[in-house]
Amino acid sequence: MLLLLPQGYTLIRVTTAGLGEAVTLTCSLPDEQKGSSDLHWYKQSTGNTLTLMVKQLTDGKPNYEAGFSASRLKSTYEENVYSLTILQTVQEDEGMYHCSIVDWNKNYWNGTYLSIKGPSEKGSHTTVIQHTVSDLNRPGDPVTLQCSVFSDSDKKTCSEDLRVFWFRAKSDTSYPDMIYSKGTHPNQCEKKSQNRCVSSMNFSTSDPATYYCAVATCGQIIFGNGTKVAAGMLFLV
């Protein structure tokens, strides 16, 4: 499944795997870059920076980093395709996975969000609405974004609690960052009623980017409409 964020800022590939199953992620890069340099696989858990997992060397041999064992992972480059296989998924495997080749004058990136689905998850009835809750008086002022999540508990067919993430897509990069409001739990969604919870994030309008909230529930990811920050101003997308 591919999710295109509004305005074409970035393309997020979403792969869903059952808990305990094997899952293979592939890396989409320009053909002229394949096999030309070492490829790096990174993982980004919610609220954390990129962590290098493995280097896929041009001679075909993978070099796994500390904390990422070949007993759980398999990195390959076969028939002009880069692949990373998690042999048996656990819940902690959920997150963003990035592959990258660093050329002499340009970095090539591709990202996939891996969603781990429990055995009882069948579907959700969830709506995500994103909006600002503070006024912008002058460029550079801090602004609070709020993500309201509405779910129909009567129609929900899975037992999984929803998780809220915040993404930042910058126009000068080809991959999204997962971020969250400093000082709060990354997946926190404050319950306001039986069918509504709210997650908030503070940021500065001096940092140009497009911000999205996303809700993961019942093996699905649902994005908010997005808020673009440019030249110290706010725009809905």
N, C-alpha and C positions, 0 to 999 in steps of 0.2 A: 504494500500500500504506500502511495506517495501523497504527502501533504504539501501543497504549494501555499506558502504564506502569502497574504495579499501583497500587491504591488511587486510581486516577483522578487522579493528580497532574497529568499533562500529556499531551497527545496529540501524538505526533510523526508527521508524514507523511513517508514515505520514498519518494523518486523515484529510479529507477535509469536511467542513460543510458549508452549505449555510447561509448567513447572516440572523439572526433572527430565525434560526432553533435550535432545540435541538440536542446535540451531546453527545455521551457517550464514554469515554476513559476507557480502561481496563488496568489492571496492570499484566504483565507477570513476575512471580517470581517462584523460585523453589518450588515444592509442599511441601517440608518439612518445608518451612518457612511460609506458609500460616496459618494465625490464631495463630502463635506462639508469635508474638509481635505486638505492635501498628504499623500501616502503616502510613506514612506521604506522602501527596501530595504537590508538589512544582510547582510553575510557574516561568518561566524565560523569561522575555521579552527581546527584543534586547538590548544589551549593559548593562543589569542589572544582578545582582547576583540572586541566587535562593531565592524565597519568599515562606515561608510556608503558605499553603492555609488551610489545614484541617488535623487533626489527626483522622484516623479511628481506634478506640479502639478495643481491642480484644473482648469486650462484645457486639460489633456491633453498638455502638453509635458513631457518628461523632462529633468531636469538632472543630468547624469552627473558624479560626483566624480572627482578626480584618480586615475589608476590604473585607472579603469574606463571603457573607451572604447565609444562607440556603434558602432564597427566590430565589436565582439564581443558587445555586449549590445543588447537591444531591450526597453524598458519601455513598456507601453501601458496605457490605461484605456479599454476599449471594451465597450459593451453591459453596463455595470455590473460588469465583471470586471477586476481588476488582474492583469497578467501580466508576468513577466520571462523573456525568452528568451535563453539563451546559444547563440549561433549555431554555434559549433564548440567542443565541450568538450575540455579538457585535464585531466590528472590533478589538477592544482592546483585545479581547480574544485570538487573534493569538499569537503563541509563542510556546516554549517548555514546556512540562509538564512532571515532573518526579515523580515516586512513589518510595518509599524507605522503607526498613525494616532494622533496625540496630540491628544486632545480637551481642552477647558478644564478638565475635572475627572477625566479618566481616560485611561489609555493602552490601546490595543487592539493585541494582538500575535498573530501567527500564524507558526509555524515549519515548515520543511521540511528534511529531511536529504537532500542530493544525493549519491548513490553513483555513482561512475564505474566502469564495468565494461569490462575489457579484452576484446579479441576472442577470447581463448582460454578465458574463464571460462564454465563450464557449471554447476558446482554444488559444494557442500561438505558435509562430514559433520563438524560442529563442535558441541561442547557447552560451555556457559559456566556455571561455578559460582562464586558470589560469597560470601565469608565474611570474618569479622574474624579477625585473627591476634594481637591484643593485648587484654589485659584492661582493663576500665574500672573503676578504683578509686573515682573520684569525678567528679562532673559537671565538664566543662571539660577533662578529661584528653585528650591527643592519642590518636588511635586509628588503627590501620593496617587498611585494607581490602585484601583480596587477591582477585584475579580469576584463577581457574584455567581455562585454555582447553585442552580436549581435542579433538584432531582425528585422524581416521582417514586417515593419509596414503595408505593402500592404495586407499581409495575416492574420494579427492579427485580431481576431474576438471579442476581449473584450476591454473595455475602461479603464481598471485598469492600473495604473502606476506600473512598476516593482519595487521590493524592493530587495536590496542586503544585505545578511547576511554573517558573517564570523563565522565558527565553528572551534573549537580546540579540537582534540581528543587525549588524553594522553593514553599511553599504560597501565598505572597503574590504570585507572579508567574505569568504565563500562558505563559511560554516557558522551556525548559531551557537551562542553561549547559553548554558543553563545558569541562572542566577536566582537569588532570592533575597528578601528583605533582611538586612543585617540585624541580628539580635533576635530573630524569630526562627522557629523550626522550619526547615525548607518545605515541608509538606503540610504546614498548619493551615487549616481552614476553619475559622471560628463559626460555630453553629449559631445561627440567628433564629431559626424556626425549624419545624420538623422537616421541611423540604428545602431549606436554604442555608448555605454557609458562605462566608466571605473571607478572602485572602487579600492582603494589602502589601504593596511594595513602595518604598521611597526611593527616589532617584533625582539626579540633578539634570536640569534641562540644558546644561552646558555640554552634555555627553550625547552627541547625535547618534541616534539608533532608532530602531522600531522594536517596541516591547510587546510581548504576547504572554498571556497566561494560558496554561494548558492543564486539562484535567485528565488524569489516567484513572479509569474505572472499568471493571468488567472486561479487561482486555482491549479497551478502546482508548484513544487519545482525542480529546475534543479541545480545539483552540478557540480563544477569544478573538474578537475582531481586530485587536491590535491598536497601538498608539504610536505614532511617529513623532520623533523629536528632531527638528531641523532648525538651525539658526535661532535657537532659544525659544522656539514656538512649538505648540502641540497640534497634531493633526490626527483625526481618526482615519483609519484605513479600512 
